[in-house]
Each structure stands twice: as structure tokens, then as C-alpha cells.
Amino acid sequence: MATASPCACGAPSPSPRCPLALPLPFAPPPPTVRLAAPPLLTRRLAVSRPRAASASALEALVLESDDEDEDEEAEEAGVGLFQDEAWATAADERDGVRSPELEVFELDELPEKWRRSRIAWLCKELPAYKHSTFTRILNAQRKWINQDDATYITVHCLRIRNNDAAFRVYSWMVRQHWYHFNFALSTKVADCLAREGKVEKCREVFDAMVKQGRVPAESTFHLLVVAYLSMPGGRCLEEACTIYNQMIQMGGYKPRLSLHNSLFRALVSKTGGTAKYNLKQAEFVYHNIVTSNLAVHKDIYVGLIWLHSYQDVIDRDRIKALRDEMKQAGFEESTDVLVSLMRASSKEGDIKETEATWHRLLQSGCELPAQAYICRMELYARTGEPMKSLEMFTEMKSRNIPPNVASYHKIIEIMAKAREIQIAEKLMEEFIESHMKHLMPAFLDLMYLYLDLDMHDKLEQTFTKCLARCRPNRILYTIYLESLVRIGNITKAEEIFGEMHKNGTIGTNTKSCNIMLRGYLSAEDYQKAEGIYDLMCKKKYDVPVDSLEKLQSGLLSSKKVVKPPKPVSMMLDQEQREILIGLLLGGTQIESHPQKGVHTVNFKFQEDSNAHSVLRIHIHERFFEWLPSACRSVNDENEIPYRFSTIPHAQFGFFANQFFLKGQPVLPKLVHRWLSPRVLAYWFMFGGFRLQSGDIVLKVSGGNIDGVERIVNSMQTQSLTCKVKRKGRFFWIGFQGSNADSFWKIIEPYVLDSFASSMVQESHSIGSDDSQGSDTDNEDDVQRHDRE
């Protein structure tokens, strides 16, 4: 028996505590280890490090040749702290932790010549084939192949750096009746997949090891965290944190300093409003660095103070403790720290502390940031001196510090709350003329001001201006609806409410329904008021007691009795059913509940996608009555989580039985009968995208070629020609040219407003991870379906 050596870079780094010597994080692929390719019959199988996979363009999913591929643009991450720093990367330490040794036989040790020949033939031929042919060849060897043979083939594929082929052989092997769990092999496969960025496949092997009751090796934890952090846009940050926590709590390992720093940097790399929710995880990373007796980098202290300054409730004691530890470590407080201190003290209205920190900032001689002025504006607004806040804004411009979007938002908000109408309007005009984006918050502040002062004409004018420059949202329409009800224009209010209800991007909620109910009651239109009341009961919206009493008395005067909200059997309506089918085709998951016959739908949307953000709000509103009370209690659409689940209910049982088999997604046999325009639209919005060329691509979650064939045949009945390709574990259906235009005309009435442009801009980030950097295409997997 020979021992397969660990990766060539398997030795630990000689200086794991020096984060400053590391290169730019995550962006570059791991360097290629240059090893001479040994012959097939080798005395030792060394699993070398894989080459970096080149990411193919999404157009390759629907085009016929690889010559037509186009390069994808990497999505930029959110702007936060330490964007240009290179102190926290684990990219060069992907191989810095050891993995268990894997023992495999040598071919010349086998006594049977025929077995040696067959194994050598499989090692030579299998990597050249793709999924379907690959599996057929392996199935044909079932009469003679055993686990040792399959292990040798898997290791050979890893050695020649064909990790996709290795994963296919491994996946096929674990499904055979003779397979016994091999921890070293699973670790080697998972590690190689993680190095190449195949996070979903690596996670599949990782979860299989956990299900076997084994704790994955330290190398697997380390590489999987790095792979998650390397995903563009930071969209796998939550998964990276989960694996990192398991590495410490379940595995008992002590991660390297570079891994701590990499994760911490990712936690503070987004904007403050988003990153503030990462404080608990950031404190956990800091705790692990300290308890492991590792060197704490200066930016760790800076980042923690920065996160604390964005919290709604400021923990002054913790900030003081961090400053003391920073001082003991010999680090000076930088500009970022001083601005964070100003932000924290201004939130509490502490004039003395804020001004003292401001003078320290002046004495430092650094370039004054606009954020420092914003902190002073907020400070004086909290202490009841709004005109002094205006002086701060004027002083900032006099120092040749150009106001940014945040400064305009803050000063307009302050002037609107102070009811300084002329100043607020002048600042708004200046803001618009600056051609900056994100005007919506300032428009909303002005509309609230006009609403409070009963200046309904100006409110309507501002509403019209906002619609011309900004994407409409529910808050904007709700303010205008309130204004119309107050002036008694119920006809116009009814029109606006209907527009909100029909427009999935806007939608209605408890507040808008209560406003409309109050309007109908004030107009003594009790029949329409009863209709709104029935809608609110169905959606489980709260109805104020006074409105209910007015409705009761009004119906009694017309010899009618208002029906109390009676417990009725909850049923999915036709629209909800079609929406759910579309989301399930795109990858939404359904989980079984301990109670037999009851299931839960798990909605998951991508945080880095504006298109998914729009869809998230719409789905939350459309399935409001199916959500638990905690999810229904949000007051602002920005508070809606990107992951939420329905209550357990038997109504979802049919969909679970049709779309899932033993926990794995499948395509129903009758799926071709359910492809209505609305189903296709929600499938497109959740699991598809439109390329800049105009072509449309849909991801098929689960199923086999037979199920996809039924979908394609159904498309043909609507005179739509499409192409199918397989990428990893998913099928992709593509529409090109005139077929894409025809498909768009079918789904356009049901696509949410302002959704199409977002899908084009973010098409490279919507697909599955397996579609990135995957080399699993082959013309054998392409099915062409033409009308001729």
C-alpha cells in the first residue's frame, strides 16, 4: 500500500501571526502548484492542488459553442470599513492546515491484469465525458468494480486536477451497496472542491461527514470558510460564519489568525446600517483571537468600535474597554475611531464628549470627513438646536468638503422635523440639482412635513416629482393615501389603493388597509368598508377598535350585522398557488414538520440583489397571513428579513409531495400543465435572469432530462423554442432572440415593476454557485428543440 501525500503546500505557514504580509484578499485564485504530471501507473498517488477554474459567462448556458462565451463582471461589494486594506486574507493559506492521509493501492499491486487494464481505461476515459455519459459508463462497471477501485479513480481525477470528475465518481460510489464511509477520501474530495470554489459540492460532502457522526478535518473547515468568503458580493457570509462557529464549537479547532482576520474583514466590509447586525459575530471572532493568544491587529479594534457606534443602544462601557485595550497594545486612535466616537456620543446627545472628540479630530491635522459633520448635525438636532445643525452643513461646504448623499439626507430630515419649510425646500432643490442618487428618503421627509402641516397640494406635487425621479415604494404611496383620506378625496384614494394592491412591487399592508377603511367609514360607504374589513380579516391584519365599532354601528343602521372574524380553514388562493409553483421551480425549499402531513415553506432571497430585495417585499406581503406572528410584526419593509418561513400547515403538503422526493427536489410529472404565465413570471423573477443581449435563462431546480423535456414540450405548444444545458446539478433553459422576446411578452404582465432592469444588471449573481467556474458543459447534454 502506498500513501497519498497531502497537498504540496500542506506544511503550516512559518509565520501564521503576521497578517500584514498577506496579499489582497479573496480576489485572486490560489496559485498553481507546478508539478510534473507522472505516468498513470505510478508508485505513489499525490493529490496536488487544483488549478484555478476560469469562470464561464452565463451566455454559455444557452449558446451552442464555447467560442461565444463572454466574460462576466465581478459584482462590487457594499462599501464599508477597510475596503482597501489587505491585512486580513487567508487566500495564501488555503493549504496551511493539514488533512488526514489517504491510502490507496498501486495498480501494479493488483494480481488481475484485466482489472488493472479496466481501471487504467476508466482513469483515461472518464474525465473526458460529462454527466450523463459519465454515469452510464460507471453503471456498466457495477459487476466487477469495488470501493478500492472507485477510490483509486477518484484520487486519480483529483491528481490530474479534474475535481468535477472526482466528485462525480465519489457521488456515484457513495450510492453503491458495497460502500463503507472513508473519512480520508471524503476530506480530500471536500478540500479540493473548496480550493476550486465549488462551495455547494464541498458543503454536500461536508454535511455527509457530519451525518456519519464524524467531525470534519480542520483543513475542510478552513478551506470551506475561505471558499464562502471568496464568493463575489459577500453573499455567502452567513454560511461562512456558520462553518467558522462549527469549526470552534463542534470541532474544537483553533483557526489560524488569517482566517479570523478574513472573516472579521468581511463582517465590517458592508455599510454601517447593514453591518451593525454583525456585531455579535464580530465580538465572537475577537474573543477567539484573544483566547488563542494571537496578535490582535489594530483594525480589529477599529472595526469593533465602528460596529458599536452604529448600534441603536450604545454600549459606552464596551467602547471604553476596547479603547483601553487598544491603548495598551500601543495603537493610536485613528480618524475612523474618532468619527466612531463622535457618532456614538452624538446619538446620546452628549455635547461635551462630541465636541471634545471633534477638537481632537481638528488637532490631528487629517482631512475632515463628511461623516464627522453629520454627527455634529445629529447632535444639535437631538438637543433642540436645528439651526446650529444647518450651520454645520454650511461650514462643511465652506471648508470645500463636498456634501454627500448622507449629509443631504440628514440636514433635510432635520429641517423637515423642525418645520423649516423654505430651508428644507431649498436644500431639496440643491440636492436634486446635484444629480446625486437616492433621493427617496429626502422626498419622504418633505411629504411627512406637508402631511403634518396639512399642506396637501404641495404633498401631491412632491409625490408626482418623486415618481418621476425615484422607484415608487409602499411608504410613498401610503403617505399620499393618508393625505387623500384626510381631505376627503375618497375616489382618488380608492384609485391609489387599487394601484397599490395590483402593483406587486408596492403592495398593501395593515396601515394602508386601515387608512382606506377609515376613509370609507368617514364617507359612510359601509358596503365598501365591509369589503376592506373582510380583506383585513383574511390577511390577519389588526383592525382598530374604534373603526370596528363605527363599522358595526353603520351596518346596524342599514340592518346589517358585521361578521366577527371567525376562524376559517386557511386555503391558498389561485394566485398564491401559482406563485409558489414558480418559486419552487426556481429553488425554494419546503421542509417537513414533526407533525405528520404538515410542511413549512422556507423563502430565501439574496441579500446582494436589488431584484431579490423587491421580490422579498412582495412575497412577504402576498403570503402575510401564512407567516408566524414574529414575521408579521415588522413595521418597515426594510426590516423584512431575507429569509423567512411560513407556519407549518397541511396546505403545503401537496407541493411537498410533488416537488420533493426524500428531501431532494424533483420535477412533478404534471409540471407541464401548471406553466401558466404567472408561474413562468415568478420562476423567472426568482430563479432566472435576462442577459444584456436580451436572452433569457431559467434555472431548473431538481428533476431529470425527462422532466425538463416535458417543460420544453409545453413551451413548444406556445410557439417557444428553447435550448437546454446542464451545469453541475442543475438544468438551465435558455430562450434566444425572438423566442426571448415572445417569452417576455407572455410573462411581462406579471413581472413586478422595475424588476427587469435589476435582473439585467445582476444576472451574474443570481445563478447557482455550481454554475460559476464549472466546466461541465458538453454538446452531449444539449437538447435542441426547434419548431421545425
C-alpha positions, -999 to +999 in steps of 0.1 A: +000+000+000+012+035-008+003+067+010-011+096-009+008+125+003-011+156+014-011+186-008+022+200-018+016+231+003+004+211+033+030+223+058+018+251+081+029+286+073+060+295+094+045+328+105+008+325+110+006+355+132+017+381+106-015+393+089+002+423+073+023+403+050-007+388+032-018+398-003-052+412-014-079+390+000-102+367-018-100+382-053-071+362-069-073+325-073-049+303-055-015+300-071-010+269-092+015+243-078+037+233-107+042+196-105+053+173-134+025+150-144+036+114-136+025+085-157-007+066-149+010+037-133+027+055-105+043+043-074+025+070-053-006+089-059-001+125-047-032+147-047-019+180-059-036+213-057-062+221-084-058+249-109-080+279-106-111+274-126-120+300-151-155+314-147-175+310-179-201+335-189-238+328-183-243+331-220-226+297-223-257+281-208-278+288-239-253+292-267-240+263-288-203+268-287-177+278-262-164+304-287-194+326-280-187+329-242-184+363-227-166+374-196-186+382-165-181+413-144-175+407-107-201+423-085-188+450-062-193+445-025-210+470-003-189+500+008-179+497+044-148+497+066-113+486+054-123+483+017-087+489+005-069+470+032-050+438+027-043+428+063-070+402+066-068+374+040-065+337+041-061+333+004-025+322+006-032+298+035-057+276+017-033+247+022-020+260+056-037+233+076-031+195+074-056+169+063-057+132+071-035+110+049-053+089+023-040+054+015-046+040-020-033+009-037-009+009-067-021-006-099+009-029-102-001-044-068-033-058-083-029-095-093-055-094-121-042-079-153-078-073-166-086-052-135-056-031-140-064-025-176-100-016-169-091+008-141-065+024-163-090+028-191-115+044-168-089+068-155-081+078-191-116+080-205-139+092-177-126+128-173-134+134-210-171+127-205-198+148-189-226+140-166-250+116-184-224+096-203-202+096-173-228+079-151-237+054-178-201+042-181-198+038-143-231+019-141-218-005-167-189-014-144-211-025-114-204-062-119-167-060-111-158-026-096-154-023-058-147+005-034-109+004-037-112+006-075-135+036-073-113+053-047-083+049-070-102+065-099-114+094-076-079+101-064-065+099-099-091+126-110-080+148-081-044+143-090-050+155-126-069+184-112-103+174-126-123+179-094-157+177-112-149+142-124-136+132-090-168+145-074-190+125-098-171+093-092-173+099-054-210+107-056-216+075-076-196+054-052-214+065-021-247+053-036-235+018-041-244-010-017-208-020-010-197+015+000-182+020+035-176+055+047-140+067+040-132+097+061-098+104+045-112+103+009-142+125+018-118+150+033-096+150+003-125+155-021-141+182+000-107+201+003-101+200-034-136+212-042-133+241-017-099+252-032-116+255-066-146+274-051-172+247-056-189+256-023-221+237-028-204+204-037-180+208-009-208+216+015-226+184+003-195+163+012-191+182+045-227+176+056-223+139+047-193+136+070-213+152+098-242+128+092-218+099+096-210+112+131-175+123+122-161+158+128-146+171+095-109+178+095-095+212+103-085+216+067-120+211+055-134+237+079-107+262+070-110+258+032-148+259+032-148+292+052-123+307+028-144+295-002-176+310+012-158+343+019-144+343-017-178+343-032-185+376-050-206+402-033-202+386+001-235+367-004-223+336+015-212+355+046-238+338+068-227+303+057-191+313+063-200+324+099-219+291+104-189+269+094-165+291+114-186+287+145-189+249+140-151+248+135-146+261+170-176+247+188-181+213+171-145+206+160-127+222+189-101+236+164-082+268+168-084+286+134-054+304+121-051+342+126-055+348+089-089+331+090-101+352+120-090+383+102-106+374+069-140+367+085-138+399+106-129+419+075-160+405+057-182+414+086-172+451+085-170+454+047-206+465+043-223+498+050-229+506+087-267+502+085-262+466+073-230+457+091-244+467+126-262+433+128-228+416+126-217+429+160-223+396+179-203+376+154-175+401+153-172+401+191-171+362+189-142+364+164-124+389+186-129+367+216-114+337+198-083+357+187-077+368+223-083+334+239-060+318+213-032+342+223-029+355+188-019+391+179-049+414+176-045+437+146-053+474+151-081+473+126-099+447+147-102+473+175-112+499+149-138+477+134-154+467+167-157+504+178-172+512+144-198+485+147-207+496+183-212+532+171-239+521+147-260+502+173-293+516+184-283+514+220-247+525+226-227+504+250-203+531+263-186+507+287-176+483+259-163+511+237-142+523+266-128+489+273-119+485+236-102+519+236-082+509+268-071+476+252-061+494+220-040+519+240-023+490+260-014+474+226+003+506+216-021+517+189-031+553+184-067+562+177-071+569+140-096+591+122-120+562+119-120+557+157-126+594+164-155+595+139-170+564+155-167+580+189-185+611+176-212+590+162-218+572+194-218+603+216-240+623+192-266+595+193-268+600+231-269+638+228-236+642+247-224+676+235-193+677+257-179+644+245-188+650+209-171+685+208-141+672+226-137+644+200-142+670+173-113+692+186-091+661+187-100+655+151-091+691+142-058+688+161-048+656+143-044+676+111-062+650+090-087+657+062-120+662+079-146+636+068-181+645+059-193+619+085-179+640+113-201+669+103-231+646+100-225+635+136-225+671+148-257+678+128-274+649+145-261+661+179-276+696+177-308+682+163-312+660+193-305+689+217-332+710+200-309+733+180-317+726+144-303+759+131-269+750+145-271+718+125-276+740+094-245+760+104-226+727+105-238+719+070-228+754+057-194+752+074-187+718+057-193+734+023-172+765+032-143+741+040-145+727+004-158+694+017-185+684-009-217+672+008-225+636+001-259+618-001-258+611+037-253+647+046-282+659+024-304+632+039-296+643+074-299+680+070-332+678+051-345+654+078-336+678+105-351+709+087-383+689+080-387+679+116-380+715+127-408+726+102-384+749+084-403+747+051-384+771+030-350+759+041-360+723+035-374+730+001-342+750-009-320+721+003-341+696-016-338+716-049-300+718-043-299+680-037-318+674-069-296+697-090-265+678-077-277+648-097-270+625-068-290+594-065-311+580-035-335+610-034-363+589-019-356+595+019-355+633+014-388+632-006-404+612+022-392+637+048-408+665+029-440+647+024-443+639+061-437+676+068-465+686+044-488+660+059-483+673+094-490+709+083-520+699+061-503+712+030-519+686+008-514+704-025-476+706-020-477+670-009-493+659-041-467+679-061-439+663-042-455+628-048-455+635-086-419+647-086-408+617-066-425+593-091-406+610-119-372+605-103-374+575-079-387+540-079-420+540-060-424+522-028-451+514-003-443+542+022-445+568-006-480+557-016-492+553+020-483+589+028-502+601-003-531+578+006-533+593+041-534+628+026-562+619+002-583+604+030-578+635+052-591+659+026-620+635+018-610+626-017-621+590-014-625+584-051-588+593-057-578+574-026-597+543-038-578+546-071-544+548-054-553+519-031-562+498-060-530+507-077-511+496-046-529+464-044-524+454-080-488+465-082-467+437-066-437+460-062-457+482-038-485+461-023-507+469+007-502+463+044-520+468+077-515+506+077-528+512+042-558+490+047-567+508+079-563+542+062-587+530+034-611+516+060-612+549+078-618+567+046-648+546+037-662+550+072-658+587+071-677+587+037-703+564+053-698+539+025-703+508+047-705+483+019-670+491+006-658+493+042-671+458+048-651+446+018-619+461+032-627+446+066-631+411+050-598+415+033-581+425+065-596+395+083-583+372+056-548+387+057-549+387+096-544+425+097-551+442+130-583+463+130-586+493+154-614+490+179-629+524+170-630+515+133-647+482+142-673+500+163-681+525+136-685+498+110-707+478+134-730+509+140-731+517+103-741+482+093-767+481+121-783+513+107-786+496+073-800+464+090-768+445+085-746+429+111-708+429+108-694+395+108-668+389+135-635+375+125-644+338+126-617+311+125-620+296+090-599+269+073-569+287+057-567+280+020-541+291-006-558+311-033-551+306-070-526+334-072-506+321-042-506+286-057-491+298-089-466+320-072-455+290-050-451+268-081-429+294-098-407+298-067-404+260-062-392+257-099-366+283-091-353+266-059-375+275-029-374+248-003-402+230+017-394+212+049-414+186+066-427+192+102-427+167+131-465+167+128-474+143+100-487+158+068-476+193+078-449+213+060-432+247+061-421+268+031-387+284+035-383+316+015-347+326+009-336+357-011-301+370-020-291+400+001-268+414-026-296+415-052-318+445-056-342+424-077-345+398-050-350+426-025-380+438-044-393+402-047-388+396-010-411+425+000-437+413-025-437+377-013-438+388+024-470+409+016-486+382-006-481+354+020-486+376+050-514+355+065-492+324+063-463+339+083-458+335+120-466+364+142-429+374+146-426+379+108-459+398+107-449+424+133-424+443+111-432+480+109-409+488+079-403+470+047-366+473+053-370+452+084-383+422+064-356+395+066-341+379+035-350+345+050-384+337+065-407+307+067-444+301+068-463+285+096-465+247+094-496+238+075-512+209+056-519+232+026-482+229+016-483+191+017-494+188-019-464+209-031-440+190-009-451+157-023-449+169-059-417+188-058-396+168-033-387+131-030-369+120+001-358+156+007-344+161-028-360+184-053-378+168-083-400+179-111-436+168-109-449+146-137-477+171-144-455+202-143-461+209-179-498+215-171-490+241-145-469+265-165-493+295-166-479+330-174-479+339-137-459+307-128-434+314-155-431+350-144-423+341-108-399+313-119-381+340-140-380+365-111-367+340-086-345+316-105-338+333-138-324+364-154-322+383-186-288+387-202-277+421-217-281+405-251-318+401-244-317+363-240-335+348-210-322+319-188-342+299-163-327+276-137-345+243-131-343+232-095-343+194-094-355+168-119-340+149-148-339+153-185-374+137-188-390+163-166-372+191-184-383+176-217-419+179-206-414+216-198-398+222-232-427+205-250-451+227-231-431+257-243-433+245-278-471+245-276-468+282-270-445+285-301-414+290-280-382+274-290-356+269-262-323+251-255-313+231-225-279+227-209-268+210-178-244+229-154-234+209-124-265+196-107-289+220-124-305+222-158-308+256-175-334+265-201-325+293-224-345+315-248-327+334-276-336+362-299-373+363-310-381+334-286-368+355-257-390+384-268-420+361-271-414+347-237-411+382-222-444+392-237-460+362-220-447+370-185-445+408-187-480+414-172-470+395-141-434+407-137-430+433-109-424+469-119-388+480-120-377+443-119-365+438-155-336+463-153-324+449-120-323+414-134-302+425-163-277+443-141-274+415-116-276+385-139-242+373-130-251+370-093-284+352-095-274+318-106-263+288-086-228+286-073-223+255-093-227+275-124-197+296-117-164+282-127-179+249-137-167+230-167-195+205-170-209+216-204-209+192-233-228+191-265-240+156-254-260+174-227-275+200-250-310+193-262-321+214-291-359+218-296-369+236-328-404+242-341-394+226-374 
